[in-house]
Amino acid sequence: MTTVKPTANIRSGAGWREWVGLAVLGLPTFLVSMDFSVLYLGVPHLTADLAPSGVQQLWIVDIYGFLIAGFLVTMGTVGDRIGRRKLLLVGAAVFGIASVAAAFSTSPEMLIASRALLGVAGAAVMPSVMALVTVMFTDQKQRSRALAVYTACFMGGMTLGPLVGGVLLEYFWWGSVFLVSVPGIVLLLLFGPWLLPDQKAPRAGKLDPVSVVLCLAAILPFIYGLKELARNGWEWWPAVALVFGVAAGVVFVQRQRHLPHPLLELRLFGNRTFSSTVGLFFVTALVGAGTLLLVTLYLQNVTGLTPLAAGLLLLLPNALMIVGSLATPQLADRIRPVYLIAGGLLVAGAGYLIFMLADATSGPEMIFIAMCVVMFGTAPLAALCNHLAMGAVPSDKAGSGASIVQTTTEFAIGLGIATLATLGTAVYRSDVEGALGAVPPDAADAARESIDRAVTAAGELPAAQSGDLLAAAREAFTSGIHTVGIISAIFYAGLAVLAMWAFRHVRNAHGGHDDTTNKDKATEPVPEPAPAATAKPTEAPARVSP
């Protein structure tokens, strides 16, 4: 009948309350993502203060991402049961408390525990934000803009993290990089209850404690084993941990297949667009996180930049990525997304090859140019893949889809630090071993741990020995940068091929397809009781409306 309108997509647009609410939601998104990178420039400072071992240093950096990844899907289920707004506010409050505890940590163990609590709180915040954005903006074009703002906030946090950290470390102690989150958390707690809707899923699934335990049992031992094997070579205990993590992961997946309300909705991976998008997110996040940590260490310890100067240098490449991401949706209405994404990935891969032109005495220029190329080339993927992933998911599975995308990204960030960063460290340790010469044993032992400790040890030696140690350490670390650059370029070339295959049928930025049947969409909603007859005329047109 002509009087029937598709209620799913045609409605009055969001008003001022929704847009101001989006700004409020941008605060926790920005702060949670900033905590991934704000500590990068602070590692040398906290190393000098707390004297963590090499293993503790890596755990301080990467346990945050691991626990976010481990708890994201769990927190999504909790949010379905108690309400997204309530979970968001509780998670934000815990995030603020943990930030204060991290800032005033007096030992490596206390800092690791505080970062772990930050990860759990961050896992409560992130799926709540995306779910609330989805329910607040039901018009497709407005939702597209809102998700673009959400993505920009997340990337902005990652972008400004090193800069904010550099500014704070220039004038304050390393704990200040955690306290910077507290004012934003206070604003969210003040205005969130007034501006944000209290949204729950209509049929929330029960939380399965066994699945929660299995999820953590799969992630944490796997990463620990992988990191230790890459760092120290073959040892039986890390190998056992790695095998245990894989076994727990297999059991977890099998359990999800038989649960009526699984923590991880595996059927979504039957869709080609969704599964390919998740794969792209995973590899790009893994490579980006691992290389960013190495780049920040290179800028400080090899080229000799201060934390503030290193943060300022990285600002422009990241700003290029944000600008490119905001411009991409308009371009994708004229140029097919597949060409934008695949072409951008090839450009980014070329940027990683520029790492090979950097050396221990060339200064920061080559790495700066390389990062500009990498970030600009990655922008189309960052801008479009959230839309493509969520557009491939049935509306009643949007929460599950968002949790999978976020879990994949957060897990990959932590894994990138544990793999690519550890690989770079392994190359460094291998090369520096034979180049230490007549360096005193204590200084040589410090240099074998990390380049941070090598620089610290060099400052305590006579000028001649200090110069020899610094030259050896910087050459060795640059070799690690070269190795990681080559591997990253190879990954990105493979991703470009995957994108050409996966998205060849996608017509525009909103997920329109050349084929209207979308036969690979193997994620149809679970059958439900038939709705009232008067509602049926609105359903069919709603599924095909633009």
ABEGO torsion letter per residue (X at the ends): XAABBBAAABBBBBBAAAAAAAAAAAAAAAAAAAAAAAAAAAAAAAAAAAGBBAAAAAAAAAAAAAAAAAAAAAAAAAAAAAEAAAAAAAAAAAAAAAAAAAAABABAAAAAAAAAAAAAAAAAAAAAAAAAAAAABABAAAAAAAAAAAAAAAAAAAAAAAAAAAAAAAABBAAAAAAAAAAAAAAAAAAAAAABBBBBBABBBBBBAAAAAAAAAAAAAAAAAAAAAAAAEBBAAAAAAAAAAAAAAAAAAAAAAABABBABBAAAAABAAAAAAAAAAAAAAAAAAAAAAAAAAAAAAAAGBBAAAAAAAAAAAAAAAAAAAAAAAAAAAABBAAAAAAAAAAAAAAAAAAAAABBAAAEAAAAAAAAAAAAAAAAAAAAAAAAAAAAABBAAAAAAAAAAAAAAAAAAAAAAAAAAAAAAAAAAAAAAAAAAEABBAAAAAAAAABAAAAAAAAAABBAAAAAAAAAAAAAAAAAAAAAAAAAAAAAAAAAAAAAAAAAAABABAAGBBABAAGAABAABBBBBBBBBAAAAAAAAAAAABX
